[in-house]
Amino acid sequence: MRVILSVGVVLCLVAGVVAERVDPVVDAASVLAAARAALGGEQKLAAVTSFTATGRTRQLRGNNLVPIVFEMWCELPDKYVRKDEIPAQESDPTSSGFNGDSLIQIPPPPPAPPMAARPGAPGPATPAKPAAGPATGAPAPAAPPPGATAPPQTSATAPGGTRPASGDPLAAAAAAATAMSGRPGGTPPTAGGPPSGPPPDPRKARVTTVKQDFVRLTLGMFAASFSSYPVTFRHIGQAEAPQGKADVLEVKGAGTFLLKLFINSGTHLPVMVSWTVPATNVVIKTPDQPAPATLPPGSIVVEAPAAPPATAPKEELAKYAQDIMALRKQALTSRLIEHRVYYADYRDIGNGLKFPFRLRRAVAGDTIEEMTFDEFAINKKIDPPSMSSPSTRRSTLGDLLPSSSRSAESFDS
């Protein structure tokens, strides 16, 4: 079951329809000005200092559609938080956002691992153990490629160094590669020693991700950049579709952040943003082990030759395991997966501004989430920390901040 969410009528823009020649008459500034006029006008948009929103979303998780109720609070340009609650589950709400460059996340993310716990970092020496059984701290057997049956929880070789007489050939190849190199998967030791310096802080990466999602949300609402995560715009052409044309703007931010923003040339309303990311899920398919019937959106299936029998020489099994790893690595580094967010159902929110009341997110053409907004409120006072119970439905942003951070990270800071 790959696409199971309802898909509204949207401007169908497919890869390859963007004109390569840039129209010298059209520039990004004029396209954005027309879009902001269609959204309510420069003066009204510039007067927005904060907004709140409530709504519902259906999110694809595995083969299930999970209903979620959400609330958003934003004080432009650099304070934002979204709280999600799953009514069908007896679990606490989760929240994520940012206050300047600080991350807001409840429950909080795990701390960065210490140096010795990171892969490749030096650790305490492990004394040698007798060969009669698995050594404490020895590397675990390599996991078989996706689709392969997990090997039994035994050592890679039987007592005396003999190979298993039967079993999964892929697992046997991986075990042979481990035995050949002494490392899972047969990976040779890294030259040059372990990486130096402090471990990366996962909070920094997480706050960047949240800010990038904020950009994708607000481009459909304001057609503008904010200082919390500034971007630049460049007109790169037009896209053709049965419903009409769309101007395409290249949107660039810090690092490798790159989007395409599609704005309907007739209505001047934003239609969607699209971007690509490297593949993250590769499924190895062998002749005797077909790919699973259902795969996560954006998965890549790679055809591989049949594995040698488990009784093949250890060197042959190790080479096969290395070839499989090379196929997987090549797929991960050479394939890009397209992501899209569609904006639809623009409505007047009561003061002449038009915001999209439906957002749809797709990965490689498969819809993974549909958001429906119930209500927007503009320039509503967002209270600092309140005494409301955390279980109160209409909690404020102050309730979402950890108690130790509220005084320093409230919206009034």
ABEGO torsion letter per residue (X at the ends): XABABBBBBBBBBBBGABBABBBAABBAAAAAAAAAAAAGEAAAAAABABBBBBEBBBBBBEABBBBBBBBBBBBOAABBBBBBBBAABBBBBBBBEBBEABBBBOBBBBBBBBAAABBGBBBBBBBBBBAABBBBGBBBBBBBBBGBBBBBBBBABBBGGBBBABEBAAAAAAAAAAAAAGBBGGBBBBBGEBBBEBBBBAAAAAAAAAAAAAAAAAAAAAGBBBAABBBBBBBAEBBBBAAEBBBBBBBBBBEABBBBBBBBAAAGBBABBBBBBBBABBBBBBAABBBBABBBBGBBBBBBBBBBBAABBAAAAAAAAAAAAAAAAAAAAABBBBBBBBBBGBBBAGAGBBBBABBBBBBGGBBABBBBBABBBBGBBBBBBBABBAABABBBAAAABBAAAAAAABAAX
